Amino acid sequence: MYIEDLLTTFENITKDSYPELTSQEILSNLQNKIEKKKYDLQDQTIIERILNEDIESFSESFLELLGSAIPDGEERIIFFKDEDSKTSVINLFIKSVEHSIDYFYNDIISKQFSGK
């Protein structure tokens, strides 16, 4: 379930500003990358929770990363023709997911030690 949710999230985030990223090829490569990560059940649960409770923040964060990684104008066309560039976007998304998981874990630990 979480894989489909991540793919849908990626597609929803990119469809307006970066429609080049919604191709079946990129979504398939993203799915393969997610499956290879083999997130454990606890991480899967956290991913689902993030996508249900904090999707807006996650989306904004990822869009900011994309904005800084993807050039404008003529360079954008060249960027999306390069397979390595597409792979770097997929890696950025995975890093965003993992950063969110780490943030969630740190938040839980800090709450436990602070007594909140």
mmCIF file of the C-alpha atoms, coordinates in Angstrom:
data_MODEL
# 
_entry.id   MODEL 
# 
loop_
_atom_site.group_PDB 
_atom_site.id 
_atom_site.type_symbol 
_atom_site.label_atom_id 
_atom_site.label_alt_id 
_atom_site.label_comp_id 
_atom_site.label_asym_id 
_atom_site.label_entity_id 
_atom_site.label_seq_id 
_atom_site.pdbx_PDB_ins_code 
_atom_site.Cartn_x 
_atom_site.Cartn_y 
_atom_site.Cartn_z 
_atom_site.occupancy 
_atom_site.B_iso_or_equiv 
_atom_site.pdbx_formal_charge 
_atom_site.auth_seq_id 
_atom_site.auth_comp_id 
_atom_site.auth_asym_id 
_atom_site.auth_atom_id 
_atom_site.pdbx_PDB_model_num 
ATOM 1   C CA . MET A 1 1   ? 0.000  0.000  0.000   1.00 0.00 ? 1   MET A CA 1 
ATOM 2   C CA . TYR A 1 2   ? 2.705  2.513  0.940   1.00 0.00 ? 2   TYR A CA 1 
ATOM 3   C CA . ILE A 1 3   ? 4.435  2.070  -2.445  1.00 0.00 ? 3   ILE A CA 1 
ATOM 4   C CA . GLU A 1 4   ? 1.292  3.011  -4.342  1.00 0.00 ? 4   GLU A CA 1 
ATOM 5   C CA . ASP A 1 5   ? 0.785  5.937  -1.974  1.00 0.00 ? 5   ASP A CA 1 
ATOM 6   C CA . LEU A 1 6   ? 4.333  7.172  -2.610  1.00 0.00 ? 6   LEU A CA 1 
ATOM 7   C CA . LEU A 1 7   ? 3.905  6.864  -6.376  1.00 0.00 ? 7   LEU A CA 1 
ATOM 8   C CA . THR A 1 8   ? 0.613  8.751  -6.264  1.00 0.00 ? 8   THR A CA 1 
ATOM 9   C CA . THR A 1 9   ? 2.181  11.415 -4.059  1.00 0.00 ? 9   THR A CA 1 
ATOM 10  C CA . PHE A 1 10  ? 5.125  11.832 -6.443  1.00 0.00 ? 10  PHE A CA 1 
ATOM 11  C CA . GLU A 1 11  ? 2.765  12.114 -9.386  1.00 0.00 ? 11  GLU A CA 1 
ATOM 12  C CA . ASN A 1 12  ? 0.508  14.632 -7.609  1.00 0.00 ? 12  ASN A CA 1 
ATOM 13  C CA . ILE A 1 13  ? 3.452  16.786 -6.558  1.00 0.00 ? 13  ILE A CA 1 
ATOM 14  C CA . THR A 1 14  ? 5.066  16.886 -9.990  1.00 0.00 ? 14  THR A CA 1 
ATOM 15  C CA . LYS A 1 15  ? 2.116  16.893 -12.404 1.00 0.00 ? 15  LYS A CA 1 
ATOM 16  C CA . ASP A 1 16  ? 1.584  20.669 -12.523 1.00 0.00 ? 16  ASP A CA 1 
ATOM 17  C CA . SER A 1 17  ? 5.097  22.098 -12.307 1.00 0.00 ? 17  SER A CA 1 
ATOM 18  C CA . TYR A 1 18  ? 7.089  19.181 -13.727 1.00 0.00 ? 18  TYR A CA 1 
ATOM 19  C CA . PRO A 1 19  ? 4.843  17.114 -16.040 1.00 0.00 ? 19  PRO A CA 1 
ATOM 20  C CA . GLU A 1 20  ? 7.976  15.563 -17.568 1.00 0.00 ? 20  GLU A CA 1 
ATOM 21  C CA . LEU A 1 21  ? 8.296  13.550 -14.358 1.00 0.00 ? 21  LEU A CA 1 
ATOM 22  C CA . THR A 1 22  ? 4.946  11.810 -14.613 1.00 0.00 ? 22  THR A CA 1 
ATOM 23  C CA . SER A 1 23  ? 5.932  9.458  -17.436 1.00 0.00 ? 23  SER A CA 1 
ATOM 24  C CA . GLN A 1 24  ? 5.368  5.764  -16.931 1.00 0.00 ? 24  GLN A CA 1 
ATOM 25  C CA . GLU A 1 25  ? 9.118  5.177  -17.251 1.00 0.00 ? 25  GLU A CA 1 
ATOM 26  C CA . ILE A 1 26  ? 9.954  7.469  -14.341 1.00 0.00 ? 26  ILE A CA 1 
ATOM 27  C CA . LEU A 1 27  ? 7.136  6.129  -12.183 1.00 0.00 ? 27  LEU A CA 1 
ATOM 28  C CA . SER A 1 28  ? 8.277  2.579  -12.905 1.00 0.00 ? 28  SER A CA 1 
ATOM 29  C CA . ASN A 1 29  ? 11.879 3.455  -12.016 1.00 0.00 ? 29  ASN A CA 1 
ATOM 30  C CA . LEU A 1 30  ? 10.682 5.112  -8.822  1.00 0.00 ? 30  LEU A CA 1 
ATOM 31  C CA . GLN A 1 31  ? 8.649  2.056  -7.905  1.00 0.00 ? 31  GLN A CA 1 
ATOM 32  C CA . ASN A 1 32  ? 11.674 -0.197 -8.463  1.00 0.00 ? 32  ASN A CA 1 
ATOM 33  C CA . LYS A 1 33  ? 13.840 2.069  -6.310  1.00 0.00 ? 33  LYS A CA 1 
ATOM 34  C CA . ILE A 1 34  ? 11.282 2.079  -3.486  1.00 0.00 ? 34  ILE A CA 1 
ATOM 35  C CA . GLU A 1 35  ? 10.933 -1.708 -3.628  1.00 0.00 ? 35  GLU A CA 1 
ATOM 36  C CA . LYS A 1 36  ? 14.722 -2.134 -3.473  1.00 0.00 ? 36  LYS A CA 1 
ATOM 37  C CA . LYS A 1 37  ? 14.863 -0.001 -0.309  1.00 0.00 ? 37  LYS A CA 1 
ATOM 38  C CA . LYS A 1 38  ? 12.885 -2.724 1.480   1.00 0.00 ? 38  LYS A CA 1 
ATOM 39  C CA . TYR A 1 39  ? 11.498 -0.473 4.193   1.00 0.00 ? 39  TYR A CA 1 
ATOM 40  C CA . ASP A 1 40  ? 10.603 -2.407 7.298   1.00 0.00 ? 40  ASP A CA 1 
ATOM 41  C CA . LEU A 1 41  ? 7.064  -2.459 8.672   1.00 0.00 ? 41  LEU A CA 1 
ATOM 42  C CA . GLN A 1 42  ? 7.758  0.369  11.112  1.00 0.00 ? 42  GLN A CA 1 
ATOM 43  C CA . ASP A 1 43  ? 9.093  2.632  8.339   1.00 0.00 ? 43  ASP A CA 1 
ATOM 44  C CA . GLN A 1 44  ? 6.158  1.706  6.106   1.00 0.00 ? 44  GLN A CA 1 
ATOM 45  C CA . THR A 1 45  ? 3.771  2.732  8.865   1.00 0.00 ? 45  THR A CA 1 
ATOM 46  C CA . ILE A 1 46  ? 5.589  6.019  9.329   1.00 0.00 ? 46  ILE A CA 1 
ATOM 47  C CA . ILE A 1 47  ? 5.497  6.686  5.576   1.00 0.00 ? 47  ILE A CA 1 
ATOM 48  C CA . GLU A 1 48  ? 1.744  6.099  5.530   1.00 0.00 ? 48  GLU A CA 1 
ATOM 49  C CA . ARG A 1 49  ? 1.299  8.371  8.523   1.00 0.00 ? 49  ARG A CA 1 
ATOM 50  C CA . ILE A 1 50  ? 3.388  11.140 6.930   1.00 0.00 ? 50  ILE A CA 1 
ATOM 51  C CA . LEU A 1 51  ? 1.381  10.894 3.712   1.00 0.00 ? 51  LEU A CA 1 
ATOM 52  C CA . ASN A 1 52  ? -1.884 11.024 5.643   1.00 0.00 ? 52  ASN A CA 1 
ATOM 53  C CA . GLU A 1 53  ? -1.050 13.655 8.248   1.00 0.00 ? 53  GLU A CA 1 
ATOM 54  C CA . ASP A 1 54  ? 1.749  15.819 6.855   1.00 0.00 ? 54  ASP A CA 1 
ATOM 55  C CA . ILE A 1 55  ? 1.430  15.584 3.078   1.00 0.00 ? 55  ILE A CA 1 
ATOM 56  C CA . GLU A 1 56  ? 1.336  19.342 2.566   1.00 0.00 ? 56  GLU A CA 1 
ATOM 57  C CA . SER A 1 57  ? 4.639  19.901 4.353   1.00 0.00 ? 57  SER A CA 1 
ATOM 58  C CA . PHE A 1 58  ? 6.225  16.930 2.601   1.00 0.00 ? 58  PHE A CA 1 
ATOM 59  C CA . SER A 1 59  ? 5.034  18.159 -0.809  1.00 0.00 ? 59  SER A CA 1 
ATOM 60  C CA . GLU A 1 60  ? 6.300  21.700 -0.243  1.00 0.00 ? 60  GLU A CA 1 
ATOM 61  C CA . SER A 1 61  ? 9.677  20.415 0.889   1.00 0.00 ? 61  SER A CA 1 
ATOM 62  C CA . PHE A 1 62  ? 10.064 18.163 -2.142  1.00 0.00 ? 62  PHE A CA 1 
ATOM 63  C CA . LEU A 1 63  ? 8.961  20.915 -4.541  1.00 0.00 ? 63  LEU A CA 1 
ATOM 64  C CA . GLU A 1 64  ? 11.610 23.222 -3.061  1.00 0.00 ? 64  GLU A CA 1 
ATOM 65  C CA . LEU A 1 65  ? 14.253 20.551 -3.648  1.00 0.00 ? 65  LEU A CA 1 
ATOM 66  C CA . LEU A 1 66  ? 13.095 20.112 -7.227  1.00 0.00 ? 66  LEU A CA 1 
ATOM 67  C CA . GLY A 1 67  ? 13.114 23.852 -7.793  1.00 0.00 ? 67  GLY A CA 1 
ATOM 68  C CA . SER A 1 68  ? 16.741 24.053 -6.768  1.00 0.00 ? 68  SER A CA 1 
ATOM 69  C CA . ALA A 1 69  ? 17.761 20.951 -8.759  1.00 0.00 ? 69  ALA A CA 1 
ATOM 70  C CA . ILE A 1 70  ? 15.941 21.489 -12.046 1.00 0.00 ? 70  ILE A CA 1 
ATOM 71  C CA . PRO A 1 71  ? 17.061 24.362 -14.301 1.00 0.00 ? 71  PRO A CA 1 
ATOM 72  C CA . ASP A 1 72  ? 14.691 26.666 -16.186 1.00 0.00 ? 72  ASP A CA 1 
ATOM 73  C CA . GLY A 1 73  ? 14.229 27.401 -19.853 1.00 0.00 ? 73  GLY A CA 1 
ATOM 74  C CA . GLU A 1 74  ? 16.283 25.650 -22.493 1.00 0.00 ? 74  GLU A CA 1 
ATOM 75  C CA . GLU A 1 75  ? 18.417 23.910 -19.872 1.00 0.00 ? 75  GLU A CA 1 
ATOM 76  C CA . ARG A 1 76  ? 15.264 22.261 -18.491 1.00 0.00 ? 76  ARG A CA 1 
ATOM 77  C CA . ILE A 1 77  ? 14.638 20.525 -21.819 1.00 0.00 ? 77  ILE A CA 1 
ATOM 78  C CA . ILE A 1 78  ? 18.207 19.236 -21.857 1.00 0.00 ? 78  ILE A CA 1 
ATOM 79  C CA . PHE A 1 79  ? 17.935 18.190 -18.199 1.00 0.00 ? 79  PHE A CA 1 
ATOM 80  C CA . PHE A 1 80  ? 14.922 15.954 -18.838 1.00 0.00 ? 80  PHE A CA 1 
ATOM 81  C CA . LYS A 1 81  ? 16.542 14.257 -21.833 1.00 0.00 ? 81  LYS A CA 1 
ATOM 82  C CA . ASP A 1 82  ? 19.370 12.990 -19.616 1.00 0.00 ? 82  ASP A CA 1 
ATOM 83  C CA . GLU A 1 83  ? 18.744 9.659  -17.853 1.00 0.00 ? 83  GLU A CA 1 
ATOM 84  C CA . ASP A 1 84  ? 21.086 10.599 -15.001 1.00 0.00 ? 84  ASP A CA 1 
ATOM 85  C CA . SER A 1 85  ? 18.992 13.704 -14.343 1.00 0.00 ? 85  SER A CA 1 
ATOM 86  C CA . LYS A 1 86  ? 15.830 11.625 -14.103 1.00 0.00 ? 86  LYS A CA 1 
ATOM 87  C CA . THR A 1 87  ? 17.600 9.270  -11.720 1.00 0.00 ? 87  THR A CA 1 
ATOM 88  C CA . SER A 1 88  ? 18.721 12.231 -9.593  1.00 0.00 ? 88  SER A CA 1 
ATOM 89  C CA . VAL A 1 89  ? 15.095 13.368 -9.265  1.00 0.00 ? 89  VAL A CA 1 
ATOM 90  C CA . ILE A 1 90  ? 14.076 9.881  -8.131  1.00 0.00 ? 90  ILE A CA 1 
ATOM 91  C CA . ASN A 1 91  ? 16.933 9.908  -5.620  1.00 0.00 ? 91  ASN A CA 1 
ATOM 92  C CA . LEU A 1 92  ? 15.793 13.311 -4.344  1.00 0.00 ? 92  LEU A CA 1 
ATOM 93  C CA . PHE A 1 93  ? 12.339 11.923 -3.710  1.00 0.00 ? 93  PHE A CA 1 
ATOM 94  C CA . ILE A 1 94  ? 13.736 8.917  -1.851  1.00 0.00 ? 94  ILE A CA 1 
ATOM 95  C CA . LYS A 1 95  ? 15.931 11.251 0.225   1.00 0.00 ? 95  LYS A CA 1 
ATOM 96  C CA . SER A 1 96  ? 12.881 13.363 1.041   1.00 0.00 ? 96  SER A CA 1 
ATOM 97  C CA . VAL A 1 97  ? 11.004 10.279 2.205   1.00 0.00 ? 97  VAL A CA 1 
ATOM 98  C CA . GLU A 1 98  ? 13.929 9.131  4.331   1.00 0.00 ? 98  GLU A CA 1 
ATOM 99  C CA . HIS A 1 99  ? 14.440 12.601 5.767   1.00 0.00 ? 99  HIS A CA 1 
ATOM 100 C CA . SER A 1 100 ? 10.772 12.631 6.788   1.00 0.00 ? 100 SER A CA 1 
ATOM 101 C CA . ILE A 1 101 ? 11.124 9.204  8.409   1.00 0.00 ? 101 ILE A CA 1 
ATOM 102 C CA . ASP A 1 102 ? 14.207 10.383 10.331  1.00 0.00 ? 102 ASP A CA 1 
ATOM 103 C CA . TYR A 1 103 ? 12.415 13.548 11.401  1.00 0.00 ? 103 TYR A CA 1 
ATOM 104 C CA . PHE A 1 104 ? 9.480  11.490 12.639  1.00 0.00 ? 104 PHE A CA 1 
ATOM 105 C CA . TYR A 1 105 ? 11.767 9.198  14.665  1.00 0.00 ? 105 TYR A CA 1 
ATOM 106 C CA . ASN A 1 106 ? 13.616 12.175 16.161  1.00 0.00 ? 106 ASN A CA 1 
ATOM 107 C CA . ASP A 1 107 ? 10.327 13.827 17.056  1.00 0.00 ? 107 ASP A CA 1 
ATOM 108 C CA . ILE A 1 108 ? 9.142  10.683 18.855  1.00 0.00 ? 108 ILE A CA 1 
ATOM 109 C CA . ILE A 1 109 ? 12.418 10.328 20.759  1.00 0.00 ? 109 ILE A CA 1 
ATOM 110 C CA . SER A 1 110 ? 12.487 13.975 21.793  1.00 0.00 ? 110 SER A CA 1 
ATOM 111 C CA . LYS A 1 111 ? 8.910  13.739 23.056  1.00 0.00 ? 111 LYS A CA 1 
ATOM 112 C CA . GLN A 1 112 ? 9.765  10.648 25.100  1.00 0.00 ? 112 GLN A CA 1 
ATOM 113 C CA . PHE A 1 113 ? 12.725 12.334 26.783  1.00 0.00 ? 113 PHE A CA 1 
ATOM 114 C CA . SER A 1 114 ? 10.965 15.628 27.321  1.00 0.00 ? 114 SER A CA 1 
ATOM 115 C CA . GLY A 1 115 ? 7.945  13.937 28.882  1.00 0.00 ? 115 GLY A CA 1 
ATOM 116 C CA . LYS A 1 116 ? 5.429  15.370 26.407  1.00 0.00 ? 116 LYS A CA 1 
# 
